[in-house]
Amino acid sequence: MANAPIVMTNAGIDALYSFQALDEHGEYRDIALTGERPLTIYLDKREIVTLMTMGAQPELLTLGYLRNQGLVAEIEDVIAVQVDWDVEAVAVTTRQQVSNVDAKLTKRTVTSGCGQGTMFGDVMASLAQLSVTCPSFSSDLIYQVLSGLQDYNQMYKTAGAVHGCALCSMDGKVDIFVEDVGRHNAVDAISGWMWLEKMSGKNKVFYTTGRLTSEMVIKVAQMAVPLLLSRSGATEMGLQIAQQTGIGLVARAKGKHFLVFNGFEYFRK
Amino acid sequence: MANAPIVMTNAGIDALYSFQALDEHGEYRDIALTGERPLTIYLDKREIVTLMTMGAQPELLTLGYLRNQGLVAEIEDVIAVQVDWDVEAVAVTTRQQVSNVDAKLTKRTVTSGCGQGTMFGDVMASLAQLSVTCPSFSSDLIYQVLSGLQDYNQMYKTAGAVHGCALCSMDGKVDIFVEDVGRHNAVDAISGWMWLEKMSGKNKVFYTTGRLTSEMVIKVAQMAVPLLLSRSGATEMGLQIAQQTGIGLVARAKGKHFLVFNGFEYFRK
């Protein structure tokens, strides 16, 4: 943390609702539903965007969103992040000038991601600057990560309709696990946490339940994490970006199975 | 179709790539990957957005996007939809004035959806105008729809990393089935097709492989389809919107199982 710590609320909410559905036999069944609510981000009093979120980590989500969209350059620029669910908004105060925010907001790409599928700016153009060094990795490491995650994924197991993401160490220890209604929110919240904690992605493994579309791989590259695991598949463009940045990419990682999509030369079974 | 038919390209692409991955035993496995590419929409020469899409139905996707975002009021306003993959763009020409487009683009909501999770304008405010009349529905109807869809979902079965959506008749006949890397793209393409064909959603069933977050249910309400089936779960807000609009909502519909989330009084087992 900087000398002057960031003023932050701690407004995470438990977003599980119980409900009775009818099953195919016409019988009532107790169901847990994931909550979903709007959160409008105001950056220095300027309305930026409304995210739909489960609301478990609204401050980290906000920080990660601003970081990944390039709307705030340094964590040291942030003075306060204050969530107020009564007005479904988060107010972010910074030391920076917002004069260049308009320019950044002009170019929108609506991506194929669950959740916050909007990327401002020309991220694609700067891919070359994002190259990482893939570590050597073994089946054992992958199984350790998967096994360490078994205690998490709680909301998914209970209610479904969410995506989970985790940042793990190379020994499989889970640093942080976040679930949200969109896979992008979960990634952004982890990115916000790393930013806040000044944590490097260098010796980390990133895990997601979600599909590896282009912008998911880009976000992991932006966090400088060299190894990416997904329980789901990948698109051809997600793979291309992993190849261009050097990220080791492991898809369909579930139980005892997985498929290495990139980083063949670093994989030892 | 209007007297002057819309000038449209037919630029759908087969978006399957073959690739060799390494499995957990270090052995090569043939894998099919879903393609994903950017498509920038220009509306009367004004850049609107870049969507990431599989590219199977780019013209319908474009029409549906413009319809669902409220950027073009009537299909009769559309003169031409011309996709050119060489420049990854689609040019839409209309008869309308674009003076109000800027205002509509100002308010962004990044939603929790896979894919095009951006809703311009105040859709939420106009929910009351979207109410539908849920038909009575039986287990048999649901099984008919699910069984009719077994021949589709091809890309999903082959490559994964996609979502599929379908519009079906009340006898389970599939009118149209679309897959894309984001569940919103698939919904929008179907919406574009219904707009083009001047088809009412009144006696239809909508099926999606994707999760029923708020904006998915809103889009189905905008299409005036009174019954919504998903292979996945729903969020609490997705359910709320179904309750407010009267849409019959059936989640976790797969094989012989499903859960009725809304429209209990219309369900006969």
HADDOCK unambig.tbl for C-alpha pairs under 7 A between the chains (distance, minus, plus):
assign (segid A and resid 17 and name CA) (segid B and resid 236 and name CA) 6.98 0.50 0.50
assign (segid A and resid 21 and name CA) (segid B and resid 259 and name CA) 6.03 0.50 0.50
assign (segid A and resid 21 and name CA) (segid B and resid 260 and name CA) 5.58 0.50 0.50
assign (segid A and resid 21 and name CA) (segid B and resid 261 and name CA) 5.08 0.50 0.50
assign (segid A and resid 22 and name CA) (segid B and resid 259 and name CA) 5.52 0.50 0.50
assign (segid A and resid 22 and name CA) (segid B and resid 260 and name CA) 4.92 0.50 0.50
assign (segid A and resid 22 and name CA) (segid B and resid 261 and name CA) 6.79 0.50 0.50
assign (segid A and resid 23 and name CA) (segid B and resid 258 and name CA) 5.97 0.50 0.50
assign (segid A and resid 23 and name CA) (segid B and resid 259 and name CA) 4.50 0.50 0.50
assign (segid A and resid 23 and name CA) (segid B and resid 260 and name CA) 6.14 0.50 0.50
assign (segid A and resid 24 and name CA) (segid B and resid 139 and name CA) 6.58 0.50 0.50
assign (segid A and resid 24 and name CA) (segid B and resid 257 and name CA) 6.05 0.50 0.50
assign (segid A and resid 24 and name CA) (segid B and resid 258 and name CA) 5.61 0.50 0.50
assign (segid A and resid 24 and name CA) (segid B and resid 259 and name CA) 6.31 0.50 0.50
assign (segid A and resid 24 and name CA) (segid B and resid 269 and name CA) 6.62 0.50 0.50
assign (segid A and resid 25 and name CA) (segid B and resid 269 and name CA) 6.23 0.50 0.50
assign (segid A and resid 26 and name CA) (segid B and resid 269 and name CA) 6.00 0.50 0.50
assign (segid A and resid 33 and name CA) (segid B and resid 234 and name CA) 6.90 0.50 0.50
assign (segid A and resid 33 and name CA) (segid B and resid 235 and name CA) 5.59 0.50 0.50
assign (segid A and resid 33 and name CA) (segid B and resid 236 and name CA) 5.41 0.50 0.50
assign (segid A and resid 34 and name CA) (segid B and resid 235 and name CA) 4.88 0.50 0.50
assign (segid A and resid 34 and name CA) (segid B and resid 236 and name CA) 5.71 0.50 0.50
assign (segid A and resid 35 and name CA) (segid B and resid 235 and name CA) 5.78 0.50 0.50
assign (segid A and resid 35 and name CA) (segid B and resid 236 and name CA) 5.05 0.50 0.50
assign (segid A and resid 35 and name CA) (segid B and resid 237 and name CA) 6.61 0.50 0.50
assign (segid A and resid 36 and name CA) (segid B and resid 235 and name CA) 6.31 0.50 0.50
assign (segid A and resid 36 and name CA) (segid B and resid 236 and name CA) 6.45 0.50 0.50
assign (segid A and resid 36 and name CA) (segid B and resid 237 and name CA) 5.73 0.50 0.50
assign (segid A and resid 49 and name CA) (segid B and resid 108 and name CA) 5.64 0.50 0.50
assign (segid A and resid 49 and name CA) (segid B and resid 109 and name CA) 5.81 0.50 0.50
assign (segid A and resid 49 and name CA) (segid B and resid 110 and name CA) 6.60 0.50 0.50
assign (segid A and resid 50 and name CA) (segid B and resid 108 and name CA) 6.52 0.50 0.50
assign (segid A and resid 50 and name CA) (segid B and resid 109 and name CA) 4.47 0.50 0.50
assign (segid A and resid 50 and name CA) (segid B and resid 110 and name CA) 5.59 0.50 0.50
assign (segid A and resid 51 and name CA) (segid B and resid 109 and name CA) 6.12 0.50 0.50
assign (segid A and resid 51 and name CA) (segid B and resid 110 and name CA) 4.85 0.50 0.50
assign (segid A and resid 51 and name CA) (segid B and resid 111 and name CA) 5.66 0.50 0.50
assign (segid A and resid 52 and name CA) (segid B and resid 110 and name CA) 6.59 0.50 0.50
assign (segid A and resid 52 and name CA) (segid B and resid 111 and name CA) 4.87 0.50 0.50
assign (segid A and resid 52 and name CA) (segid B and resid 112 and name CA) 5.22 0.50 0.50
assign (segid A and resid 53 and name CA) (segid B and resid 112 and name CA) 6.76 0.50 0.50
assign (segid A and resid 108 and name CA) (segid B and resid 49 and name CA) 5.65 0.50 0.50
assign (segid A and resid 108 and name CA) (segid B and resid 50 and name CA) 6.53 0.50 0.50
assign (segid A and resid 109 and name CA) (segid B and resid 49 and name CA) 5.79 0.50 0.50
assign (segid A and resid 109 and name CA) (segid B and resid 50 and name CA) 4.45 0.50 0.50
assign (segid A and resid 109 and name CA) (segid B and resid 51 and name CA) 6.12 0.50 0.50
assign (segid A and resid 110 and name CA) (segid B and resid 49 and name CA) 6.59 0.50 0.50
assign (segid A and resid 110 and name CA) (segid B and resid 50 and name CA) 5.58 0.50 0.50
assign (segid A and resid 110 and name CA) (segid B and resid 51 and name CA) 4.85 0.50 0.50
assign (segid A and resid 110 and name CA) (segid B and resid 52 and name CA) 6.61 0.50 0.50
assign (segid A and resid 110 and name CA) (segid B and resid 116 and name CA) 5.35 0.50 0.50
assign (segid A and resid 111 and name CA) (segid B and resid 51 and name CA) 5.65 0.50 0.50
assign (segid A and resid 111 and name CA) (segid B and resid 52 and name CA) 4.89 0.50 0.50
assign (segid A and resid 111 and name CA) (segid B and resid 115 and name CA) 5.60 0.50 0.50
assign (segid A and resid 111 and name CA) (segid B and resid 116 and name CA) 6.11 0.50 0.50
assign (segid A and resid 112 and name CA) (segid B and resid 52 and name CA) 5.27 0.50 0.50
assign (segid A and resid 112 and name CA) (segid B and resid 53 and name CA) 6.83 0.50 0.50
assign (segid A and resid 112 and name CA) (segid B and resid 114 and name CA) 5.86 0.50 0.50
assign (segid A and resid 112 and name CA) (segid B and resid 115 and name CA) 3.63 0.50 0.50
assign (segid A and resid 112 and name CA) (segid B and resid 116 and name CA) 6.25 0.50 0.50
assign (segid A and resid 112 and name CA) (segid B and resid 181 and name CA) 5.85 0.50 0.50
assign (segid A and resid 112 and name CA) (segid B and resid 182 and name CA) 4.73 0.50 0.50
assign (segid A and resid 113 and name CA) (segid B and resid 114 and name CA) 4.50 0.50 0.50
assign (segid A and resid 113 and name CA) (segid B and resid 115 and name CA) 4.79 0.50 0.50
assign (segid A and resid 113 and name CA) (segid B and resid 182 and name CA) 6.43 0.50 0.50
assign (segid A and resid 114 and name CA) (segid B and resid 112 and name CA) 5.80 0.50 0.50
assign (segid A and resid 114 and name CA) (segid B and resid 113 and name CA) 4.47 0.50 0.50
assign (segid A and resid 114 and name CA) (segid B and resid 114 and name CA) 3.01 0.50 0.50
assign (segid A and resid 114 and name CA) (segid B and resid 115 and name CA) 5.78 0.50 0.50
assign (segid A and resid 115 and name CA) (segid B and resid 110 and name CA) 6.94 0.50 0.50
assign (segid A and resid 115 and name CA) (segid B and resid 111 and name CA) 5.53 0.50 0.50
assign (segid A and resid 115 and name CA) (segid B and resid 112 and name CA) 3.62 0.50 0.50
assign (segid A and resid 115 and name CA) (segid B and resid 113 and name CA) 4.82 0.50 0.50
assign (segid A and resid 115 and name CA) (segid B and resid 114 and name CA) 5.83 0.50 0.50
assign (segid A and resid 115 and name CA) (segid B and resid 117 and name CA) 6.17 0.50 0.50
assign (segid A and resid 116 and name CA) (segid B and resid 110 and name CA) 5.28 0.50 0.50
assign (segid A and resid 116 and name CA) (segid B and resid 111 and name CA) 6.10 0.50 0.50
assign (segid A and resid 116 and name CA) (segid B and resid 112 and name CA) 6.30 0.50 0.50
assign (segid A and resid 116 and name CA) (segid B and resid 117 and name CA) 6.31 0.50 0.50
assign (segid A and resid 117 and name CA) (segid B and resid 110 and name CA) 6.92 0.50 0.50
assign (segid A and resid 117 and name CA) (segid B and resid 115 and name CA) 6.16 0.50 0.50
assign (segid A and resid 117 and name CA) (segid B and resid 116 and name CA) 6.24 0.50 0.50
assign (segid A and resid 117 and name CA) (segid B and resid 117 and name CA) 5.55 0.50 0.50
assign (segid A and resid 139 and name CA) (segid B and resid 24 and name CA) 6.57 0.50 0.50
assign (segid A and resid 160 and name CA) (segid B and resid 233 and name CA) 5.97 0.50 0.50
assign (segid A and resid 161 and name CA) (segid B and resid 211 and name CA) 5.70 0.50 0.50
assign (segid A and resid 161 and name CA) (segid B and resid 232 and name CA) 6.99 0.50 0.50
assign (segid A and resid 161 and name CA) (segid B and resid 233 and name CA) 5.18 0.50 0.50
assign (segid A and resid 161 and name CA) (segid B and resid 234 and name CA) 5.85 0.50 0.50
assign (segid A and resid 161 and name CA) (segid B and resid 235 and name CA) 6.36 0.50 0.50
assign (segid A and resid 181 and name CA) (segid B and resid 112 and name CA) 5.83 0.50 0.50
assign (segid A and resid 182 and name CA) (segid B and resid 112 and name CA) 4.72 0.50 0.50
assign (segid A and resid 182 and name CA) (segid B and resid 113 and name CA) 6.35 0.50 0.50
assign (segid A and resid 211 and name CA) (segid B and resid 161 and name CA) 5.70 0.50 0.50
assign (segid A and resid 232 and name CA) (segid B and resid 161 and name CA) 6.98 0.50 0.50
assign (segid A and resid 233 and name CA) (segid B and resid 160 and name CA) 5.97 0.50 0.50
assign (segid A and resid 233 and name CA) (segid B and resid 161 and name CA) 5.20 0.50 0.50
assign (segid A and resid 234 and name CA) (segid B and resid 33 and name CA) 6.89 0.50 0.50
assign (segid A and resid 234 and name CA) (segid B and resid 161 and name CA) 5.86 0.50 0.50
assign (segid A and resid 235 and name CA) (segid B and resid 33 and name CA) 5.58 0.50 0.50
assign (segid A and resid 235 and name CA) (segid B and resid 34 and name CA) 4.87 0.50 0.50
assign (segid A and resid 235 and name CA) (segid B and resid 35 and name CA) 5.78 0.50 0.50
assign (segid A and resid 235 and name CA) (segid B and resid 36 and name CA) 6.31 0.50 0.50
assign (segid A and resid 235 and name CA) (segid B and resid 161 and name CA) 6.35 0.50 0.50
assign (segid A and resid 236 and name CA) (segid B and resid 17 and name CA) 6.97 0.50 0.50
assign (segid A and resid 236 and name CA) (segid B and resid 33 and name CA) 5.40 0.50 0.50
assign (segid A and resid 236 and name CA) (segid B and resid 34 and name CA) 5.71 0.50 0.50
assign (segid A and resid 236 and name CA) (segid B and resid 35 and name CA) 5.04 0.50 0.50
assign (segid A and resid 236 and name CA) (segid B and resid 36 and name CA) 6.44 0.50 0.50
assign (segid A and resid 237 and name CA) (segid B and resid 35 and name CA) 6.61 0.50 0.50
assign (segid A and resid 237 and name CA) (segid B and resid 36 and name CA) 5.72 0.50 0.50
assign (segid A and resid 257 and name CA) (segid B and resid 24 and name CA) 6.05 0.50 0.50
assign (segid A and resid 258 and name CA) (segid B and resid 23 and name CA) 5.97 0.50 0.50
assign (segid A and resid 258 and name CA) (segid B and resid 24 and name CA) 5.59 0.50 0.50
assign (segid A and resid 259 and name CA) (segid B and resid 21 and name CA) 6.03 0.50 0.50
assign (segid A and resid 259 and name CA) (segid B and resid 22 and name CA) 5.52 0.50 0.50
assign (segid A and resid 259 and name CA) (segid B and resid 23 and name CA) 4.50 0.50 0.50
assign (segid A and resid 259 and name CA) (segid B and resid 24 and name CA) 6.30 0.50 0.50
assign (segid A and resid 260 and name CA) (segid B and resid 21 and name CA) 5.58 0.50 0.50
assign (segid A and resid 260 and name CA) (segid B and resid 22 and name CA) 4.92 0.50 0.50
assign (segid A and resid 260 and name CA) (segid B and resid 23 and name CA) 6.16 0.50 0.50
assign (segid A and resid 261 and name CA) (segid B and resid 21 and name CA) 5.10 0.50 0.50
assign (segid A and resid 261 and name CA) (segid B and resid 22 and name CA) 6.80 0.50 0.50
assign (segid A and resid 269 and name CA) (segid B and resid 24 and name CA) 6.59 0.50 0.50
assign (segid A and resid 269 and name CA) (segid B and resid 25 and name CA) 6.20 0.50 0.50
assign (segid A and resid 269 and name CA) (segid B and resid 26 and name CA) 5.97 0.50 0.50
